[in-house]
Amino acid sequence: MLSSKRLRVTALTLGALLIATGCGSGGDSGAKTSELKLYNDKGAWKPFFEQMGTLGKEQTGLGMKPVGYTDEPTYTAFIKTSFRTKVKPDLFTWTTGGRLQEIVKQNQVADTSQLWQDAIKSGDLSADLQKYYTVGGKQYCVPLQTGYWGMFYNKKIFAKYGLKPPTTWAELDTLARTLKAKGQVPFNHTTPTSLFSFAWFEQLLAGSDPDLYERLSTGQASYTDPGVVKAMERWKSMIDSGWFSNPGDKADPADHFKSGDAAMVISGTWFNTSMTQRGLKQGEDYGFFFIPNVEPSLPKTSLVFESGPLCSLRKAPDKEASMKYLKWWITPGAQEKWANMRGDVSSDPKVKVADPELDKVSKQAASDKNRLVLRYFEAAPAPVLTEALSGFDKFLNKPDTYMKVLQSIQKVNEEYWKTHKAGS
């Protein structure tokens, strides 16, 4: 008999095949198109993608229709299935790091090196961002969005108890203790899926020892290293103190904010979109602060950073049209619309952020007092990430299992780096 896990994977794959057959863009026929389909794992962003489709049609003559997924495994299965069939997406969203390297090495992704060279020369993309899109000396995809991770907080709850954003970890610790003593849940623990169960792991480790955090992603450190264990023990202590919402709660964090069930949630700046979709206003209903280091002696604040790519396949249905759209996407005209209608920062340094509160965040993120560290979802090799997400899920429900979780991740980590060059 098949295990439940294998049945789920089989079902996802079959579902992806059916979806691909029913709504794909067609094979590599060389036919010209006037409307591209953008497959994505951001189903909630449909109205924003649709607006970009309209703008793109006006400015380039190319329309764009979003095809959104809300279940990450199903989406991943569909994209990988398209590699082996004649049904291929015009454009698709993905992640940088190990997952991008994986599909590039399969010779599936279109080379965008020329787009990057031109955009850096014109000032529309930064050279600092380029390395996250580089595999084997070439660039692939362009930035869909850029985000910085920090803490969103409910301003009304903070005002009720006379609290203010912390500037040190000790202040954050006191803040959480105060909220807990008032009968208020300090932190919403995770999102409705396991997708972001890594958030506190990366924050606690990067804020304690950013060098160790980065060595983990390149096979130069172990998940059973004392520094990693210490970060997990701190996380466990916070859970044991009752500072988090129920990990089994499937409600969206933005709903917890609106209801006041949780005072804070750790997330990327793109979470602004979820807040504004619920009628919440930054600066009035909620605020945002960068999380101070756990270790106060560190010379710079460890700031978790992500940049999600927008990609095209090497064998896209209309390669010329897809590349034309990617080139347009990174122009100031497109980026200003994309960032400001969602209430987020832009990957284009030229774009002015309309929201004054968000503009402050953007300027603060650019400070040389910060050390950017790549988000764990992109930093970890794909097999290690899969095991880690499963392990962190288990840990959230059974915190005492933290050493077994780390040992399981390390086992996969060792297997991966047996066949890959550590330090790369």
Stockholm file with secondary structure:
# STOCKHOLM 1.0

chainA/1-424         MLSSKRLRVTALTLGALLIATGCGSGGDSGAKTSELKLYNDKGAWKPFFEQMGTLGKEQTGLGMKPVGYTDEPTYTAFIKTSFRTKVKPDLFTWTTGGRLQEIVKQNQVADTSQLWQDAIKSGDLSADLQKYYTVGGKQYCVPLQTGYWGMFYNKKIFAKYGLKPPTTWAELDTLARTLKAKGQVPFNHTTPTSLFSFAWFEQLLAGSDPDLYERLSTGQASYTDPGVVKAMERWKSMIDSGWFSNPGDKADPADHFKSGDAAMVISGTWFNTSMTQRGLKQGEDYGFFFIPNVEPSLPKTSLVFESGPLCSLRKAPDKEASMKYLKWWITPGAQEKWANMRGDVSSDPKVKVADPELDKVSKQAASDKNRLVLRYFEAAPAPVLTEALSGFDKFLNKPDTYMKVLQSIQKVNEEYWKTHKAGS
#=GR chainA/1-424 SS CCCHHHHHHHHHHHHHHHHHHHHCCCCSCCCCCSEEEEEESCGGGHHHHHHHHHHHHHHHSCEEEEEECSCHHHHHHHHHHHTTSSCCCSEEECCSTHHHHHHHHTTCBCBCHHHHHHHHHHTSSCHHHHGGGEETTEEBSEEEEEEEEEEEEEHHHHHHTTCCCCSSHHHHHHHHHHHHHTTCEEEECCCSSGGGTTHHHHHHHHTTCHHHHHHHHTTSSCTTSHHHHHHHHHHHHHHHTTCBCCTTCCSCHHHHHHHTSEEEEEEEGGGHHHHHHTTCCBTTTEEEECCCCSSTTCSSEEEEEEEEEEECBTTCTTHHHHHHHHHHHTSHHHHHHHHHHHTCCCSCTTCCCSSHHHHHHHHHHTCTTEEEEECHHHHSCHHHHHHHHHHHHHHHHCGGGHHHHHHHHHHHHHHHHHSSCTTC
#=GC SS_cons         CCCHHHHHHHHHHHHHHHHHHHHCCCCSCCCCCSEEEEEESCGGGHHHHHHHHHHHHHHHSCEEEEEECSCHHHHHHHHHHHTTSSCCCSEEECCSTHHHHHHHHTTCBCBCHHHHHHHHHHTSSCHHHHGGGEETTEEBSEEEEEEEEEEEEEHHHHHHTTCCCCSSHHHHHHHHHHHHHTTCEEEECCCSSGGGTTHHHHHHHHTTCHHHHHHHHTTSSCTTSHHHHHHHHHHHHHHHTTCBCCTTCCSCHHHHHHHTSEEEEEEEGGGHHHHHHTTCCBTTTEEEECCCCSSTTCSSEEEEEEEEEEECBTTCTTHHHHHHHHHHHTSHHHHHHHHHHHTCCCSCTTCCCSSHHHHHHHHHHTCTTEEEEECHHHHSCHHHHHHHHHHHHHHHHCGGGHHHHHHHHHHHHHHHHHSSCTTC
//
